Amino acid sequence: MSQEQGGSEQGEGRHDPAHEPDTSERLYTTEELADYGARLEAEPTPSGRPVTGDPLTDPMVGGSPSPGRPAEEARPGPVPDPNAPGPARPVEGGGAEQTRIAAAPSAQQAPPAWPQQPQQQQQTSPGWSPGPASPQGWGQPAQQQAQQQAQQPAQQPAQQPGRRQGPPPGWQQQPGPLPEAPGPQQGPEGEPRRFMTATDFLDRRADVVEYGPATWGWRGRVRRWSGGLVSPQMGPAEMVHEDYRRVIQKDFDGPRTIAFLNPKGGAAKTTGVLAAGYTFGTVRGGTVVAWDNNETRGTLGIRAMRSTHRNTTRELLEDLEKFSDVYQSRIGDLGAFVRAQGDAHFDVLASDERPDVTGTIRAKDFTAVHQLLERFYRVILVDTGNNMRAENWLAAAEAADLLVVTSTVREDTGYSGLWMLDALQDAGYQDLKHRTITVLSDPSPSVDATLAHDLMQVYEQRTREVYRVPYDPSLVSGSEIPYAQLSRSTRDSWLRACAGMASAL
């Protein structure tokens, strides 16, 4: 078939598919694709922009209609013969009669593909957004194409094979290439966001506080009288009580030591240690020990519950070699030296009680016993003596994670505690205010309100918190403390004070 005949048939929109070369199995080499792209870029367009495209990824001719494109314009037409000349196009500046034959790529060249146009300087109709589309008139007879192109405005440049101008009015935006898959979402601190793990699922309600039914006051009575059919929620006071218990029950990342200090006798140090031991023991449950670190003889063993043995810190120091092997020593072996406090759920390590023993507890002795107790207990409450120049007293103040200044509402004991804080400050103890709290106890049913206010005010300036404990007649006798006979106000006051200690730890 001659070139004229091929052009005539192409102009009339007729071709024979049987004579059409099969290019479905055609694989183009890298050199052919690079040569084809270079020739497209070098060939100028009416707007002076290079044409780029990829014959392997650009849309195929004759495909299904694109979304948003009119059906009559997206209807597939005859597939052009790659060996035949292209359709007749009007020559720029001429009419419909003046046409030229567009040279089609040879069999060695890649088939033309409609390139993706740059977004700047596109000749578009109002309201149209750029997107991949086929050229105007594709799939229509050549005569009809020539008539349509002849009716275009004179200022519109003529189209050339492989070139696209702005789409006709009424076209909608065609779907462009798929966007790149988004990367991992960023978290609040710039870290990649991750899915919820099994641990996250269990921890999702860790900070949710759920209160049970009321047990106090009229709410508790209504619940008991109705047999649980009417179950009011806790009142505000009972909720605060439960909050204090939760604070005390929190986990520590290691053993904690609390030292109770005041260089004056009668400042409620021993009473405070036993009351704190009772509170920590009953609320936390075990692993709490109260230790009398007096350099000679203290009264902690006298105020605590008796035991079947009379061993003290002195006997423990003599048998300390039994616990040198950390793999063989057991907490049960320590039971021969400490005294269990029954329902209070804590142990007591008393100071020396033998009158025939001479000598004092040194700093190295305190360190050895303290390291042993840290292996078996989580909370260590240290009752100190009255000599703040003693080695074991200074060692306790140095090793403690928290200092508790105990005082009664008396001017001499209050002054003694302030004098001790001044001495520790001058000795170079760092961050003394934030690692110290104060517990003020009423020594009688009625106290000087002005003095109590002054002591509260001055200790608030020197320590992080100040807690007030009311007078309790069950503590006056000086004998073994009956924990079950402590008043409700005394237990609540020490619960609040121990919650403050746990928060400070």
PAKOL-35881 format. One line per field, with one value per residue (C-alpha): residue number from 1; x, y, z. Coordinates in pm, whole numbers, plus 50000, padded with zeros to 5 digits. Layout:
% residues N
resi = [NUM_...]
X = [X_...]
Y = [Y_...]
Z = [Z_...]
% end
This chain:
% residues 505
resi = [1_2_3_4_5_6_7_8_9_10_11_12_13_14_15_16_17_18_19_20_21_22_23_24_25_26_27_28_29_30_31_32_33_34_35_36_37_38_39_40_41_42_43_44_45_46_47_48_49_50_51_52_53_54_55_56_57_58_59_60_61_62_63_64_65_66_67_68_69_70_71_72_73_74_75_76_77_78_79_80_81_82_83_84_85_86_87_88_89_90_91_92_93_94_95_96_97_98_99_100_101_102_103_104_105_106_107_108_109_110_111_112_113_114_115_116_117_118_119_120_121_122_123_124_125_126_127_128_129_130_131_132_133_134_135_136_137_138_139_140_141_142_143_144_145_146_147_148_149_150_151_152_153_154_155_156_157_158_159_160_161_162_163_164_165_166_167_168_169_170_171_172_173_174_175_176_177_178_179_180_181_182_183_184_185_186_187_188_189_190_191_192_193_194_195_196_197_198_199_200_201_202_203_204_205_206_207_208_209_210_211_212_213_214_215_216_217_218_219_220_221_222_223_224_225_226_227_228_229_230_231_232_233_234_235_236_237_238_239_240_241_242_243_244_245_246_247_248_249_250_251_252_253_254_255_256_257_258_259_260_261_262_263_264_265_266_267_268_269_270_271_272_273_274_275_276_277_278_279_280_281_282_283_284_285_286_287_288_289_290_291_292_293_294_295_296_297_298_299_300_301_302_303_304_305_306_307_308_309_310_311_312_313_314_315_316_317_318_319_320_321_322_323_324_325_326_327_328_329_330_331_332_333_334_335_336_337_338_339_340_341_342_343_344_345_346_347_348_349_350_351_352_353_354_355_356_357_358_359_360_361_362_363_364_365_366_367_368_369_370_371_372_373_374_375_376_377_378_379_380_381_382_383_384_385_386_387_388_389_390_391_392_393_394_395_396_397_398_399_400_401_402_403_404_405_406_407_408_409_410_411_412_413_414_415_416_417_418_419_420_421_422_423_424_425_426_427_428_429_430_431_432_433_434_435_436_437_438_439_440_441_442_443_444_445_446_447_448_449_450_451_452_453_454_455_456_457_458_459_460_461_462_463_464_465_466_467_468_469_470_471_472_473_474_475_476_477_478_479_480_481_482_483_484_485_486_487_488_489_490_491_492_493_494_495_496_497_498_499_500_501_502_503_504_505]
X = [50000_50143_50189_49916_49669_49762_49716_49381_49257_49384_49218_48889_48935_48959_49232_49275_49355_49482_49772_49850_50192_50180_50373_50223_50538_50771_51038_51232_51592_51725_51906_51584_51388_51663_51687_51310_51295_51584_51414_51089_51265_51460_51153_51004_50637_50420_50469_50841_50818_50995_50779_50853_50685_50734_50590_50583_50382_50171_49799_49727_49518_49169_49127_48816_48667_48831_48619_48456_48513_48209_48122_48108_48457_48606_48460_48742_48812_49033_49385_49641_49891_50240_50384_50129_50153_49966_49633_49613_49669_49619_49937_49990_49854_49665_49311_49150_49276_49640_49745_50060_50129_50268_50548_50476_50754_50913_50900_51229_51085_50864_50492_50389_50257_50075_50319_50242_50243_50399_50149_50268_50162_49878_49614_49298_48938_48795_48730_48944_49233_49517_49515_49607_49375_49376_49415_49108_48939_49122_48927_48723_48741_49009_48760_48562_48886_48987_48650_48670_49025_48935_48669_48917_49014_49300_49511_49509_49827_49787_49833_50116_50146_50236_50135_49846_49686_49423_49114_48786_48538_48331_48599_48659_48986_49115_49276_49649_49921_49875_50036_50324_50233_50244_50517_50451_50254_50457_50382_50378_50759_50843_50862_50685_50338_50293_50000_49865_50045_49907_50081_49930_49589_49630_49770_49497_49304_49604_49524_49150_49045_48736_48577_48370_48045_48035_48121_48125_47844_47481_47578_47738_47443_47195_47398_47414_47045_46932_47154_47337_47018_47085_47457_47547_47885_48155_48133_48412_48584_48595_48728_49013_49088_49111_49338_49581_49587_49668_49960_50104_50063_50255_50565_50919_51212_51415_51423_51346_51483_51303_51485_51291_51502_51499_51790_51557_51399_51020_50977_50759_51026_50961_50584_50605_50815_50568_50263_50424_50520_50160_50028_50275_50241_49861_49822_50117_50136_50462_50823_50837_51082_51125_51485_51605_51939_52026_52398_52344_51991_51658_51293_51156_51172_50984_50699_50664_50510_50724_50871_50990_51353_51543_51789_51868_52097_52395_52332_52269_52608_52771_52606_52632_52852_52546_52413_52735_52636_52352_52256_52229_52087_51708_51462_51345_51689_51644_51332_51560_51656_51344_51009_50689_50407_50109_49818_50030_50227_50573_50886_51089_51467_51535_51851_52077_51886_52158_52295_52630_52731_52968_53047_52840_52717_52959_52901_53037_52795_52504_52614_52642_52299_52140_52271_52134_51789_51778_51804_51485_51266_51120_51051_51301_51194_51490_51443_51745_51889_51937_52306_52331_52711_52716_52855_52549_52320_52514_52529_52149_52093_52327_52174_51809_51598_51365_51403_51106_51136_50910_50805_50533_50351_50600_50846_51151_51096_51005_51320_51531_51407_51483_51829_51896_51792_52030_52314_52245_52230_52563_52712_52643_52337_52196_51829_51732_51392_51268_51380_51235_50881_50754_50505_50367_50190_49962_50095_49767_49398_49443_49748_49850_49683_49921_50227_50082_50024_50377_50534_50327_50431_50804_50829_50641_50926_51195_51040_50825_50515_50387_50134_49943_49857_49594_49625_49548_49513_49618_49971_50021_50110_50444_50394_50327_50119_49772_49725_49364_49284_49415_49146_49000_49143_49493_49484_49358_49624_49904_49755_49776_50133_50250_50092_50302_50612_50538_50485_50819_50992]
Y = [50000_50338_50622_50826_50544_50490_50857_50858_50562_50710_51040_50858_50673_50325_50068_49696_49541_49226_49419_49599_49497_49317_49521_49356_49144_49429_49502_49822_49848_50114_50283_50299_50451_50703_50800_50837_51056_51274_51338_51431_51673_51830_51885_52227_52274_52581_52698_52630_52348_52015_51707_51425_51093_50725_50491_50209_50391_50649_50569_50334_50450_50310_50222_50247_50589_50789_50897_51234_51223_51237_50896_51006_51153_50856_50604_50403_50463_50296_50221_50399_50200_50272_50225_50458_50834_51013_51190_51509_51815_52178_52368_52652_52969_52786_52667_52330_52276_52331_52023_51832_51469_51401_51153_50847_50670_50382_50024_50072_50363_50338_50408_50760_50814_51111_51278_51436_51810_52052_52243_52590_52786_52555_52691_52577_52668_52822_52570_52296_52133_51956_51579_51307_51301_51198_51461_51627_51432_51107_50816_51039_51040_51264_51479_51553_51636_51877_52053_52089_52219_52468_52618_52684_53048_53178_53268_52908_52735_52428_52092_51862_51489_51396_51741_51832_52164_52259_52035_52151_52337_52119_51861_51767_51692_51348_51128_51184_50938_50766_50960_50810_50602_50821_50748_50655_50914_51117_51110_51410_51403_51327_50950_50718_50632_50263_50033_49947_49646_49396_49584_49912_49747_49642_49982_50186_50206_50235_50595_50540_50552_50346_50378_50097_50125_50334_50184_50503_50711_50698_50571_50263_50207_50225_49971_49731_49771_49707_49405_49571_49641_50013_50080_50450_50566_50677_51020_51281_51192_50822_50893_51098_50809_50567_50809_50814_50434_50419_50657_50445_50128_50256_50069_50187_50102_49988_49984_50314_50438_50696_50838_50998_51273_51513_51550_51605_51322_51311_51445_51144_50980_50626_50676_50812_50515_50261_50449_50478_50108_50017_50231_50113_49752_49737_49937_49806_49464_49337_49399_49688_49703_49953_49972_50131_50287_50415_50406_50252_50166_50280_50224_50093_49733_49829_50001_49722_49377_49122_48815_48472_48585_48882_48931_49287_49473_49372_48999_49055_49221_48924_48675_48890_48630_48407_48651_48714_48468_48636_48308_48106_48361_48373_48618_48338_48335_48703_48613_48513_48879_49081_49089_49050_49288_49063_49231_49543_49344_49487_49383_49556_49538_49658_49822_49678_49592_49418_49625_49446_49539_49829_50011_50193_50137_50284_50409_50087_49889_50095_50043_49665_49628_49871_49682_49358_49504_49646_49292_49178_49487_49754_50020_50076_50311_50423_50548_50760_50860_51200_51249_51392_51384_51004_50816_50599_50906_51087_50768_50733_51093_51040_50711_50811_50881_51094_51275_51312_51577_51480_51731_51794_52123_52248_52527_52330_52034_52264_52466_52150_52034_52372_52376_52031_52155_52449_52214_51983_52280_52408_52058_52069_51847_51928_51980_51956_52123_51888_51568_51653_51659_51744_51567_51773_51580_51721_51616_51689_51736_52112_52295_52654_52745_53037_52819_52548_52807_52944_52597_52506_52826_52801_52433_52495_52727_52471_52141_52035_51938_51962_51713_51751_51447_51487_51375_51007_50880_50526_50656_50831_50534_50470_50095_49866_50050_49896_49949_49837_50102_50397_50652_50704_51054_50926_50656_50899_51156_50901_50772_51121_51167_50833_50920_51236_51028_50790_51084_51230_50899]
Z = [50000_49898_50139_49962_49993_50358_50427_50249_50448_50768_50684_50635_50966_50796_50848_50831_51171_51001_50845_51170_51311_51643_51902_52215_52260_52167_52429_52385_52486_52717_52428_52221_52510_52586_52215_52194_52505_52386_52051_52227_52459_52174_51959_52051_52130_52058_52417_52415_52673_52630_52616_52852_52884_52944_52679_52933_53202_53016_52954_52663_52370_52339_52707_52916_52973_53248_53544_53481_53103_52872_52736_52375_52389_52576_52329_52172_51806_51547_51660_51437_51237_51371_51018_50858_50856_51130_51083_50890_51103_51004_50948_51190_51037_50762_50708_50684_50329_50421_50611_50662_50727_51073_51065_51275_51457_51277_51389_51574_51774_52078_52020_52107_52456_52590_52822_53157_53115_53359_53570_53484_53176_53070_52840_53021_53040_53356_53628_53472_53658_53478_53454_53207_52906_52545_52269_52134_51853_51902_51760_51519_51137_50995_50798_51113_51292_51019_51036_51412_51396_51126_51353_51635_51703_51498_51804_51927_51805_51590_51753_51658_51695_52050_52184_52411_52463_52717_52727_52579_52800_53024_53095_53458_53628_53540_53806_53799_53893_54225_54510_54698_54997_55307_55557_55917_56107_56350_56720_56957_56994_56631_56685_56442_56557_56633_56681_57026_57168_57416_57698_57580_57581_57944_58046_57879_58208_58439_58528_58563_58929_59009_59352_59498_59691_60006_60343_60553_60699_60597_60250_60401_60635_60348_60154_60452_60545_60186_60152_59861_59661_59714_59674_59692_59574_59817_59968_59927_60256_60177_59826_59974_60210_59916_59729_60023_60028_59657_59703_59984_59777_59479_59366_59429_59204_59503_59883_60055_60389_60605_60909_61198_61358_61650_61892_62190_62380_62403_62049_61946_61729_61855_61851_61499_61376_61518_61385_61041_61054_61137_60850_60586_60703_60695_60373_60170_60331_60478_60370_60622_60911_61195_61316_61640_61542_61886_61954_62299_62408_62269_62358_62028_62150_62466_62280_62020_62056_62238_62072_62178_62148_62290_62006_61896_61659_61874_61822_61453_61416_61589_61349_61038_60870_60829_60571_60382_60108_59924_59756_60078_60322_60364_60513_60739_60900_60979_61178_61469_61514_61425_61605_61408_61495_61424_61247_61195_60932_60995_61183_61453_61496_61849_61981_62250_62568_62773_63061_63070_62714_62657_62335_62079_61726_61471_61119_60966_61184_61059_60698_60738_60898_60654_60353_60496_60559_60207_60071_60244_60299_60074_60338_60624_60906_61118_61474_61569_61905_62058_61985_61636_61660_61688_61390_61338_61361_61088_60879_60903_60797_60502_60384_60424_60118_60328_60661_60897_61166_61456_61715_61965_61994_62251_62209_62324_62092_61805_61859_61879_61538_61379_61534_61386_61038_61073_61167_60872_60638_60764_60729_60355_60319_59976_59887_60251_60212_59940_60116_60457_60595_60944_61172_61462_61738_62006_62352_62529_62448_62446_62307_62254_61925_61864_61920_61696_61421_61455_61440_61134_60961_61032_60941_60616_60525_60610_60488_60195_60399_60756_60897_61222_61439_61713_62071_62135_62496_62397_62332_62666_62886_62715_62701_62409_62150_62110_61734_61741_62004_61804_61738_61395_61372_61465_61197_60935_61027_60996_60673_60531_60664_60521_60186_60191_60266_59980_59744_59847_59778]
% end
